[in-house]
Amino acid sequence: MLKNELKKIFNLDGYILDKVEEKNNEILLYCHIQKKSMKYKSETSKNINTTRTRKIAHSIFETKKVFIIIKQRRFYFSKYRKILWESLPQVKKKQQTTLTFKKTLC
């Protein structure tokens, strides 16, 4: 399947799909965000302090759980001496699931 079709099927608004893997009872969608910088107040930063890989439950497809695997970046703002994690589409702060996952459960 084409990546654009998979993006529509799994409702990946705001993500760019890189790779799809299927393991035991899981489908893993490797994605990234297109943005290269982050803005805080009046400063725009491209300085990445750290990154972490997150595995976020996204939906259920044919009795298999679908997970988004994404590298989340933490930007440094020198003017304000502030370090902030970038926000992920469809994921609220400190949340382990996307909003799509909650819709499929209800």
CNS distance restraints for C-alpha pairs under 8 A (distance, minus, plus):
assign (resid   1 and name CA) (resid   5 and name CA) 6.75 0.50 0.50
assign (resid   1 and name CA) (resid   6 and name CA) 6.93 0.50 0.50
assign (resid   2 and name CA) (resid   6 and name CA) 6.49 0.50 0.50
assign (resid   3 and name CA) (resid   7 and name CA) 6.01 0.50 0.50
assign (resid   3 and name CA) (resid  17 and name CA) 6.57 0.50 0.50
assign (resid   4 and name CA) (resid   8 and name CA) 6.40 0.50 0.50
assign (resid   5 and name CA) (resid   9 and name CA) 6.22 0.50 0.50
assign (resid   6 and name CA) (resid  10 and name CA) 6.07 0.50 0.50
assign (resid   7 and name CA) (resid  11 and name CA) 5.79 0.50 0.50
assign (resid   7 and name CA) (resid  12 and name CA) 5.14 0.50 0.50
assign (resid   7 and name CA) (resid  13 and name CA) 7.56 0.50 0.50
assign (resid   7 and name CA) (resid  17 and name CA) 6.95 0.50 0.50
assign (resid   8 and name CA) (resid  12 and name CA) 6.62 0.50 0.50
assign (resid  10 and name CA) (resid  59 and name CA) 7.65 0.50 0.50
assign (resid  11 and name CA) (resid 100 and name CA) 7.71 0.50 0.50
assign (resid  12 and name CA) (resid  16 and name CA) 7.74 0.50 0.50
assign (resid  13 and name CA) (resid  89 and name CA) 7.24 0.50 0.50
assign (resid  14 and name CA) (resid  33 and name CA) 6.91 0.50 0.50
assign (resid  14 and name CA) (resid  89 and name CA) 5.70 0.50 0.50
assign (resid  15 and name CA) (resid  31 and name CA) 6.11 0.50 0.50
assign (resid  15 and name CA) (resid  32 and name CA) 5.85 0.50 0.50
assign (resid  15 and name CA) (resid  33 and name CA) 5.26 0.50 0.50
assign (resid  15 and name CA) (resid  34 and name CA) 7.25 0.50 0.50
assign (resid  15 and name CA) (resid  89 and name CA) 7.37 0.50 0.50
assign (resid  16 and name CA) (resid  31 and name CA) 5.39 0.50 0.50
assign (resid  16 and name CA) (resid  32 and name CA) 5.37 0.50 0.50
assign (resid  16 and name CA) (resid  33 and name CA) 6.04 0.50 0.50
assign (resid  16 and name CA) (resid  34 and name CA) 6.85 0.50 0.50
assign (resid  17 and name CA) (resid  29 and name CA) 6.97 0.50 0.50
assign (resid  17 and name CA) (resid  30 and name CA) 6.18 0.50 0.50
assign (resid  17 and name CA) (resid  31 and name CA) 4.53 0.50 0.50
assign (resid  17 and name CA) (resid  32 and name CA) 6.80 0.50 0.50
assign (resid  18 and name CA) (resid  29 and name CA) 7.61 0.50 0.50
assign (resid  18 and name CA) (resid  30 and name CA) 5.47 0.50 0.50
assign (resid  18 and name CA) (resid  31 and name CA) 5.27 0.50 0.50
assign (resid  18 and name CA) (resid  32 and name CA) 7.30 0.50 0.50
assign (resid  19 and name CA) (resid  29 and name CA) 6.11 0.50 0.50
assign (resid  19 and name CA) (resid  30 and name CA) 5.06 0.50 0.50
assign (resid  19 and name CA) (resid  31 and name CA) 7.16 0.50 0.50
assign (resid  20 and name CA) (resid  27 and name CA) 7.21 0.50 0.50
assign (resid  20 and name CA) (resid  28 and name CA) 5.76 0.50 0.50
assign (resid  20 and name CA) (resid  29 and name CA) 4.79 0.50 0.50
assign (resid  20 and name CA) (resid  30 and name CA) 6.17 0.50 0.50
assign (resid  21 and name CA) (resid  27 and name CA) 5.85 0.50 0.50
assign (resid  21 and name CA) (resid  28 and name CA) 5.04 0.50 0.50
assign (resid  21 and name CA) (resid  29 and name CA) 6.60 0.50 0.50
assign (resid  22 and name CA) (resid  26 and name CA) 5.98 0.50 0.50
assign (resid  22 and name CA) (resid  27 and name CA) 4.55 0.50 0.50
assign (resid  22 and name CA) (resid  28 and name CA) 6.16 0.50 0.50
assign (resid  23 and name CA) (resid  27 and name CA) 6.25 0.50 0.50
assign (resid  23 and name CA) (resid  28 and name CA) 7.70 0.50 0.50
assign (resid  25 and name CA) (resid  63 and name CA) 7.71 0.50 0.50
assign (resid  25 and name CA) (resid  64 and name CA) 5.01 0.50 0.50
assign (resid  25 and name CA) (resid  65 and name CA) 6.54 0.50 0.50
assign (resid  26 and name CA) (resid  64 and name CA) 5.23 0.50 0.50
assign (resid  26 and name CA) (resid  65 and name CA) 4.94 0.50 0.50
assign (resid  26 and name CA) (resid  66 and name CA) 5.83 0.50 0.50
assign (resid  26 and name CA) (resid  67 and name CA) 7.27 0.50 0.50
assign (resid  27 and name CA) (resid  64 and name CA) 6.68 0.50 0.50
assign (resid  27 and name CA) (resid  65 and name CA) 6.23 0.50 0.50
assign (resid  27 and name CA) (resid  66 and name CA) 4.71 0.50 0.50
assign (resid  27 and name CA) (resid  67 and name CA) 6.22 0.50 0.50
assign (resid  28 and name CA) (resid  66 and name CA) 6.03 0.50 0.50
assign (resid  28 and name CA) (resid  67 and name CA) 5.02 0.50 0.50
assign (resid  28 and name CA) (resid  68 and name CA) 6.03 0.50 0.50
assign (resid  28 and name CA) (resid  69 and name CA) 6.66 0.50 0.50
assign (resid  29 and name CA) (resid  66 and name CA) 7.38 0.50 0.50
assign (resid  29 and name CA) (resid  67 and name CA) 6.09 0.50 0.50
assign (resid  29 and name CA) (resid  68 and name CA) 4.83 0.50 0.50
assign (resid  29 and name CA) (resid  69 and name CA) 5.90 0.50 0.50
assign (resid  30 and name CA) (resid  68 and name CA) 6.02 0.50 0.50
assign (resid  30 and name CA) (resid  69 and name CA) 4.78 0.50 0.50
assign (resid  30 and name CA) (resid  70 and name CA) 6.15 0.50 0.50
assign (resid  31 and name CA) (resid  68 and name CA) 6.78 0.50 0.50
assign (resid  31 and name CA) (resid  69 and name CA) 6.19 0.50 0.50
assign (resid  31 and name CA) (resid  70 and name CA) 5.35 0.50 0.50
assign (resid  32 and name CA) (resid  70 and name CA) 5.76 0.50 0.50
assign (resid  32 and name CA) (resid  71 and name CA) 6.74 0.50 0.50
assign (resid  33 and name CA) (resid  88 and name CA) 7.96 0.50 0.50
assign (resid  36 and name CA) (resid  46 and name CA) 6.59 0.50 0.50
assign (resid  37 and name CA) (resid  44 and name CA) 6.69 0.50 0.50
assign (resid  37 and name CA) (resid  45 and name CA) 5.54 0.50 0.50
assign (resid  37 and name CA) (resid  46 and name CA) 4.70 0.50 0.50
assign (resid  37 and name CA) (resid  47 and name CA) 7.97 0.50 0.50
assign (resid  38 and name CA) (resid  44 and name CA) 5.70 0.50 0.50
assign (resid  38 and name CA) (resid  45 and name CA) 5.48 0.50 0.50
assign (resid  38 and name CA) (resid  46 and name CA) 6.79 0.50 0.50
assign (resid  38 and name CA) (resid  75 and name CA) 7.06 0.50 0.50
assign (resid  38 and name CA) (resid  86 and name CA) 7.06 0.50 0.50
assign (resid  39 and name CA) (resid  43 and name CA) 5.78 0.50 0.50
assign (resid  39 and name CA) (resid  44 and name CA) 4.34 0.50 0.50
assign (resid  39 and name CA) (resid  45 and name CA) 6.29 0.50 0.50
assign (resid  40 and name CA) (resid  44 and name CA) 6.41 0.50 0.50
assign (resid  40 and name CA) (resid  77 and name CA) 7.57 0.50 0.50
assign (resid  43 and name CA) (resid  77 and name CA) 7.05 0.50 0.50
assign (resid  43 and name CA) (resid  79 and name CA) 7.29 0.50 0.50
assign (resid  44 and name CA) (resid  77 and name CA) 7.65 0.50 0.50
assign (resid  45 and name CA) (resid  75 and name CA) 6.67 0.50 0.50
assign (resid  45 and name CA) (resid  76 and name CA) 6.71 0.50 0.50
assign (resid  45 and name CA) (resid  77 and name CA) 6.03 0.50 0.50
assign (resid  46 and name CA) (resid  75 and name CA) 6.93 0.50 0.50
assign (resid  46 and name CA) (resid  76 and name CA) 7.93 0.50 0.50
assign (resid  47 and name CA) (resid  75 and name CA) 5.61 0.50 0.50
assign (resid  47 and name CA) (resid  76 and name CA) 5.59 0.50 0.50
assign (resid  47 and name CA) (resid  77 and name CA) 7.57 0.50 0.50
assign (resid  48 and name CA) (resid  73 and name CA) 6.48 0.50 0.50
assign (resid  48 and name CA) (resid  74 and name CA) 5.70 0.50 0.50
assign (resid  48 and name CA) (resid  75 and name CA) 4.55 0.50 0.50
assign (resid  48 and name CA) (resid  76 and name CA) 6.22 0.50 0.50
assign (resid  49 and name CA) (resid  73 and name CA) 7.53 0.50 0.50
assign (resid  49 and name CA) (resid  74 and name CA) 5.45 0.50 0.50
assign (resid  49 and name CA) (resid  75 and name CA) 5.43 0.50 0.50
assign (resid  49 and name CA) (resid  76 and name CA) 5.85 0.50 0.50
assign (resid  49 and name CA) (resid  83 and name CA) 7.66 0.50 0.50
assign (resid  50 and name CA) (resid  73 and name CA) 6.05 0.50 0.50
assign (resid  50 and name CA) (resid  74 and name CA) 5.30 0.50 0.50
assign (resid  50 and name CA) (resid  75 and name CA) 7.49 0.50 0.50
assign (resid  51 and name CA) (resid  71 and name CA) 6.28 0.50 0.50
assign (resid  51 and name CA) (resid  72 and name CA) 5.56 0.50 0.50
assign (resid  51 and name CA) (resid  73 and name CA) 4.42 0.50 0.50
assign (resid  51 and name CA) (resid  74 and name CA) 6.02 0.50 0.50
assign (resid  52 and name CA) (resid  71 and name CA) 5.43 0.50 0.50
assign (resid  52 and name CA) (resid  72 and name CA) 5.39 0.50 0.50
assign (resid  52 and name CA) (resid  73 and name CA) 6.66 0.50 0.50
assign (resid  53 and name CA) (resid  69 and name CA) 6.86 0.50 0.50
assign (resid  53 and name CA) (resid  70 and name CA) 5.59 0.50 0.50
assign (resid  53 and name CA) (resid  71 and name CA) 4.31 0.50 0.50
assign (resid  53 and name CA) (resid  72 and name CA) 6.19 0.50 0.50
assign (resid  54 and name CA) (resid  68 and name CA) 7.82 0.50 0.50
assign (resid  54 and name CA) (resid  69 and name CA) 5.66 0.50 0.50
assign (resid  54 and name CA) (resid  70 and name CA) 5.39 0.50 0.50
assign (resid  54 and name CA) (resid  71 and name CA) 6.18 0.50 0.50
assign (resid  54 and name CA) (resid  72 and name CA) 6.96 0.50 0.50
assign (resid  55 and name CA) (resid  67 and name CA) 6.22 0.50 0.50
assign (resid  55 and name CA) (resid  68 and name CA) 5.71 0.50 0.50
assign (resid  55 and name CA) (resid  69 and name CA) 4.68 0.50 0.50
assign (resid  55 and name CA) (resid  70 and name CA) 6.77 0.50 0.50
assign (resid  55 and name CA) (resid  96 and name CA) 7.89 0.50 0.50
assign (resid  56 and name CA) (resid  67 and name CA) 5.38 0.50 0.50
assign (resid  56 and name CA) (resid  68 and name CA) 5.15 0.50 0.50
assign (resid  56 and name CA) (resid  69 and name CA) 6.52 0.50 0.50
assign (resid  56 and name CA) (resid  96 and name CA) 5.46 0.50 0.50
assign (resid  56 and name CA) (resid  97 and name CA) 5.30 0.50 0.50
assign (resid  56 and name CA) (resid  98 and name CA) 6.95 0.50 0.50
assign (resid  57 and name CA) (resid  65 and name CA) 7.29 0.50 0.50
assign (resid  57 and name CA) (resid  66 and name CA) 6.20 0.50 0.50
assign (resid  57 and name CA) (resid  67 and name CA) 4.52 0.50 0.50
assign (resid  57 and name CA) (resid  68 and name CA) 6.47 0.50 0.50
assign (resid  57 and name CA) (resid  96 and name CA) 6.63 0.50 0.50
assign (resid  57 and name CA) (resid  97 and name CA) 4.71 0.50 0.50
assign (resid  57 and name CA) (resid  98 and name CA) 6.47 0.50 0.50
assign (resid  57 and name CA) (resid 101 and name CA) 6.64 0.50 0.50
assign (resid  58 and name CA) (resid  65 and name CA) 7.65 0.50 0.50
assign (resid  58 and name CA) (resid  66 and name CA) 5.45 0.50 0.50
assign (resid  58 and name CA) (resid  67 and name CA) 5.17 0.50 0.50
assign (resid  58 and name CA) (resid  68 and name CA) 6.28 0.50 0.50
assign (resid  58 and name CA) (resid  97 and name CA) 6.02 0.50 0.50
assign (resid  58 and name CA) (resid  98 and name CA) 5.31 0.50 0.50
assign (resid  58 and name CA) (resid  99 and name CA) 7.75 0.50 0.50
assign (resid  58 and name CA) (resid 100 and name CA) 6.14 0.50 0.50
assign (resid  58 and name CA) (resid 101 and name CA) 4.78 0.50 0.50
assign (resid  59 and name CA) (resid  65 and name CA) 6.06 0.50 0.50
assign (resid  59 and name CA) (resid  66 and name CA) 5.07 0.50 0.50
assign (resid  59 and name CA) (resid  67 and name CA) 7.18 0.50 0.50
assign (resid  59 and name CA) (resid 100 and name CA) 6.32 0.50 0.50
assign (resid  59 and name CA) (resid 101 and name CA) 4.41 0.50 0.50
assign (resid  59 and name CA) (resid 102 and name CA) 7.96 0.50 0.50
assign (resid  59 and name CA) (resid 104 and name CA) 6.39 0.50 0.50
assign (resid  60 and name CA) (resid  64 and name CA) 5.52 0.50 0.50
assign (resid  60 and name CA) (resid  65 and name CA) 4.55 0.50 0.50
assign (resid  60 and name CA) (resid  66 and name CA) 5.56 0.50 0.50
assign (resid  60 and name CA) (resid 101 and name CA) 7.42 0.50 0.50
assign (resid  60 and name CA) (resid 104 and name CA) 7.04 0.50 0.50
assign (resid  61 and name CA) (resid  65 and name CA) 6.37 0.50 0.50
assign (resid  61 and name CA) (resid  66 and name CA) 6.68 0.50 0.50
assign (resid  72 and name CA) (resid  85 and name CA) 7.18 0.50 0.50
assign (resid  72 and name CA) (resid  86 and name CA) 6.59 0.50 0.50
assign (resid  72 and name CA) (resid  88 and name CA) 7.78 0.50 0.50
assign (resid  73 and name CA) (resid  85 and name CA) 5.93 0.50 0.50
assign (resid  73 and name CA) (resid  86 and name CA) 5.86 0.50 0.50
assign (resid  74 and name CA) (resid  83 and name CA) 6.57 0.50 0.50
assign (resid  74 and name CA) (resid  84 and name CA) 5.42 0.50 0.50
assign (resid  74 and name CA) (resid  85 and name CA) 4.20 0.50 0.50
assign (resid  74 and name CA) (resid  86 and name CA) 6.04 0.50 0.50
assign (resid  75 and name CA) (resid  83 and name CA) 5.59 0.50 0.50
assign (resid  75 and name CA) (resid  84 and name CA) 5.47 0.50 0.50
assign (resid  75 and name CA) (resid  85 and name CA) 6.32 0.50 0.50
assign (resid  75 and name CA) (resid  86 and name CA) 7.21 0.50 0.50
assign (resid  76 and name CA) (resid  81 and name CA) 7.22 0.50 0.50
assign (resid  76 and name CA) (resid  82 and name CA) 5.95 0.50 0.50
assign (resid  76 and name CA) (resid  83 and name CA) 4.54 0.50 0.50
assign (resid  76 and name CA) (resid  84 and name CA) 6.72 0.50 0.50
assign (resid  77 and name CA) (resid  81 and name CA) 5.55 0.50 0.50
assign (resid  77 and name CA) (resid  82 and name CA) 5.16 0.50 0.50
assign (resid  77 and name CA) (resid  83 and name CA) 6.20 0.50 0.50
assign (resid  78 and name CA) (resid  82 and name CA) 6.86 0.50 0.50
assign (resid  87 and name CA) (resid  91 and name CA) 7.63 0.50 0.50
assign (resid  87 and name CA) (resid  92 and name CA) 7.84 0.50 0.50
assign (resid  87 and name CA) (resid  93 and name CA) 7.67 0.50 0.50
assign (resid  88 and name CA) (resid  92 and name CA) 7.57 0.50 0.50
assign (resid  90 and name CA) (resid  98 and name CA) 5.32 0.50 0.50
assign (resid  90 and name CA) (resid  99 and name CA) 5.50 0.50 0.50
assign (resid  90 and name CA) (resid 100 and name CA) 7.41 0.50 0.50
assign (resid  91 and name CA) (resid  95 and name CA) 6.41 0.50 0.50
assign (resid  91 and name CA) (resid  96 and name CA) 7.79 0.50 0.50
assign (resid  91 and name CA) (resid  97 and name CA) 6.70 0.50 0.50
assign (resid  91 and name CA) (resid  98 and name CA) 4.88 0.50 0.50
assign (resid  91 and name CA) (resid  99 and name CA) 6.46 0.50 0.50
assign (resid  92 and name CA) (resid  98 and name CA) 7.68 0.50 0.50
assign (resid  97 and name CA) (resid 101 and name CA) 6.28 0.50 0.50
assign (resid  97 and name CA) (resid 102 and name CA) 7.55 0.50 0.50
assign (resid  98 and name CA) (resid 102 and name CA) 6.99 0.50 0.50
assign (resid  99 and name CA) (resid 103 and name CA) 6.59 0.50 0.50
assign (resid 100 and name CA) (resid 104 and name CA) 6.48 0.50 0.50
assign (resid 101 and name CA) (resid 105 and name CA) 6.54 0.50 0.50
assign (resid 102 and name CA) (resid 106 and name CA) 6.56 0.50 0.50
